[in-house]
Amino acid sequence: MGERFVPAQYQPPLPVDRLILNEGAEGAGDRMELDVLIVGAGPAGLACAIELAHLAQREHTDVNIGVLEKAEALGEHCLSGAVVSPRAFRELFPDLKDADFPFRGPVTQERVAFLTSRRAVTLPTPPTMHNAGNYVASLCEIVRWLGERAAALGVNVFTGFPAASLLVDGRRVAGVRTAATGLDREGRPLSNYMAPNDLTAKVTVLAEGTRGSLSQAWLEWQAVTSENPQIYALGVKEIWETRRPLDTIVHTLGWPVPTDAFGGSFMYPLEPNLVALGIVFAPHSTISPPSRYCRNSGCSFICWSSPWTSSAASW
Ligand SMILES: Cc1cc2nc3c(=O)[nH]c(=O)nc-3n(C[C@H](O)[C@H](O)[C@H](O)COP(=O)(O)OP(=O)(O)OC[C@H]3O[C@@H](n4cnc5c(N)ncnc54)[C@H](O)[C@@H]3O)c2cc1C
């Protein structure tokens, strides 16, 4: 298996001077002022925008809310194939029924298995892994649906705009500067160069998901530390058409994840003959190089599941 590889030891220092700029710093094109600016149109950012818009409606107040998303279209940067608790949806949309939410279907049966390279042993489902009452869903579909709801409430969702820097005024976050476009590899402007834009707001919410660059820069700038080192996981997910319908969500432990790493796999039926099949593990210890390992283990895993699967539909 090769030499020891610990990702936490290979982190380049954050370019905080580029990620945090003083408001009014040179180089911006247009400028837009909002009341609330949310960075990241994932489930968290969109839920924040929707709840805020609901509150403003209830208070008969106009709040100008903007959500900035780096993906060209909503949902494109979200990892899909999920089993989702409906609780947050019910709280966010108390007037809707579960059937109105963008779910593929309820979890009807579940199984947890321990795998060896030759066998699958069914385990009692641990209490934290019970999914009765939850739904199988596609995260991209959820995000697109939330985006439509947000837009209907008057929220401005700007896709295709990565927030590249936090704009600050003293110790206050005043907004963000988007990334310039039309640069060559060395960062020099090409003929299609477009200057970055500044979006300022009374409140800026960072909802960038895991390890957002602006969130990390803010934490470093404000000297907010954590005693827990960052843990990384690698994943492979594919959508497979199956020969026979599946009605059970499956989680596995054990093979092909090595004994000195943690992780497991999931198999979520999206439609009777379509399944999201994935493996995620944290290669903290002795895996080198991790990308090759991940690919190989993904292949082995898919071989394991071959009695059920017939062909890959997408990945
Ligand atoms: C392999 C895997 C399987 C999972 N399975 C499940 C599951 O079955 N059930 C479940 O409930 N959860 C599951 N999760 C967890 C779930 O995906 C996350 O909890 C959820 O997506 C977090 O939402 P978020 O909005 O905080 O972040 P994200 O979903 O990561 O969204 C962040 C958004 O911000 C955008 N963004 C980031 N930085 C910037 C920037 N600087 N400028 C502009 N836009 C930016 C990104 O493009 C992205 O669209 C899983 C996660 C993984 C990795």
PDBQT file of the ligand as one rigid body, heavy atoms in Angstrom, charges set to zero:
ROOT
HETATM    1  C1  LIG A 401     -20.710  11.770   0.127  1.00  0.00    +0.000 C 
HETATM    2  C2  LIG A 401     -21.731  12.529   0.910  1.00  0.00    +0.000 A 
HETATM    3  C3  LIG A 401     -22.959  11.936   1.176  1.00  0.00    +0.000 A 
HETATM    4  C4  LIG A 401     -23.907  12.633   1.904  1.00  0.00    +0.000 A 
HETATM    5  N1  LIG A 401     -25.106  12.027   2.141  1.00  0.00    +0.000 NA
HETATM    6  C5  LIG A 401     -26.053  12.686   2.811  1.00  0.00    +0.000 A 
HETATM    7  C6  LIG A 401     -27.319  12.078   3.058  1.00  0.00    +0.000 A 
HETATM    8  O1  LIG A 401     -27.568  10.958   2.639  1.00  0.00    +0.000 OA
HETATM    9  N2  LIG A 401     -28.254  12.795   3.741  1.00  0.00    +0.000 N 
HETATM   10  C7  LIG A 401     -28.001  14.059   4.207  1.00  0.00    +0.000 A 
HETATM   11  O2  LIG A 401     -28.908  14.674   4.811  1.00  0.00    +0.000 OA
HETATM   12  N3  LIG A 401     -26.802  14.657   3.997  1.00  0.00    +0.000 NA
HETATM   13  C8  LIG A 401     -25.836  13.990   3.326  1.00  0.00    +0.000 A 
HETATM   14  N4  LIG A 401     -24.607  14.583   3.141  1.00  0.00    +0.000 N 
HETATM   15  C9  LIG A 401     -24.350  15.873   3.753  1.00  0.00    +0.000 C 
HETATM   16  C10 LIG A 401     -24.950  17.001   2.934  1.00  0.00    +0.000 C 
HETATM   17  O3  LIG A 401     -24.495  16.893   1.603  1.00  0.00    +0.000 OA
HETATM   18  C11 LIG A 401     -24.493  18.319   3.546  1.00  0.00    +0.000 C 
HETATM   19  O4  LIG A 401     -24.835  18.343   4.918  1.00  0.00    +0.000 OA
HETATM   20  C12 LIG A 401     -25.165  19.504   2.873  1.00  0.00    +0.000 C 
HETATM   21  O5  LIG A 401     -24.934  19.491   1.489  1.00  0.00    +0.000 OA
HETATM   22  C13 LIG A 401     -24.588  20.780   3.481  1.00  0.00    +0.000 C 
HETATM   23  O6  LIG A 401     -25.258  21.871   2.885  1.00  0.00    +0.000 OA
HETATM   24  P1  LIG A 401     -24.555  23.275   2.782  1.00  0.00    +0.000 P 
HETATM   25  O7  LIG A 401     -25.536  24.195   2.132  1.00  0.00    +0.000 OA
HETATM   26  O8  LIG A 401     -24.002  23.655   4.107  1.00  0.00    +0.000 OA
HETATM   27  O9  LIG A 401     -23.265  23.078   1.866  1.00  0.00    +0.000 OA
HETATM   28  P2  LIG A 401     -23.150  22.564   0.349  1.00  0.00    +0.000 P 
HETATM   29  O10 LIG A 401     -24.231  21.608   0.009  1.00  0.00    +0.000 OA
HETATM   30  O11 LIG A 401     -21.736  22.151   0.194  1.00  0.00    +0.000 OA
HETATM   31  O12 LIG A 401     -23.408  23.888  -0.500  1.00  0.00    +0.000 OA
HETATM   32  C14 LIG A 401     -22.471  24.938  -0.526  1.00  0.00    +0.000 C 
HETATM   33  C15 LIG A 401     -22.725  25.717  -1.798  1.00  0.00    +0.000 C 
HETATM   34  O13 LIG A 401     -21.924  26.903  -1.746  1.00  0.00    +0.000 OA
HETATM   35  C16 LIG A 401     -21.273  27.098  -2.988  1.00  0.00    +0.000 C 
HETATM   36  N5  LIG A 401     -20.059  27.864  -2.693  1.00  0.00    +0.000 N 
HETATM   37  C17 LIG A 401     -19.029  27.472  -1.906  1.00  0.00    +0.000 A 
HETATM   38  N6  LIG A 401     -18.090  28.452  -1.827  1.00  0.00    +0.000 NA
HETATM   39  C18 LIG A 401     -18.563  29.471  -2.586  1.00  0.00    +0.000 A 
HETATM   40  C19 LIG A 401     -18.046  30.763  -2.898  1.00  0.00    +0.000 A 
HETATM   41  N7  LIG A 401     -16.874  31.206  -2.412  1.00  0.00    +0.000 N 
HETATM   42  N8  LIG A 401     -18.775  31.575  -3.726  1.00  0.00    +0.000 NA
HETATM   43  C20 LIG A 401     -19.962  31.155  -4.223  1.00  0.00    +0.000 A 
HETATM   44  N9  LIG A 401     -20.507  29.929  -3.958  1.00  0.00    +0.000 NA
HETATM   45  C21 LIG A 401     -19.811  29.119  -3.137  1.00  0.00    +0.000 A 
HETATM   46  C22 LIG A 401     -21.016  25.697  -3.506  1.00  0.00    +0.000 C 
HETATM   47  O14 LIG A 401     -20.877  25.700  -4.913  1.00  0.00    +0.000 OA
HETATM   48  C23 LIG A 401     -22.291  24.958  -3.050  1.00  0.00    +0.000 C 
HETATM   49  O15 LIG A 401     -23.319  25.044  -4.013  1.00  0.00    +0.000 OA
HETATM   50  C24 LIG A 401     -23.638  13.925   2.395  1.00  0.00    +0.000 A 
HETATM   51  C25 LIG A 401     -22.418  14.537   2.111  1.00  0.00    +0.000 A 
HETATM   52  C26 LIG A 401     -21.462  13.846   1.390  1.00  0.00    +0.000 A 
HETATM   53  C27 LIG A 401     -20.151  14.512   1.100  1.00  0.00    +0.000 C 
ENDROOT
TORSDOF 0
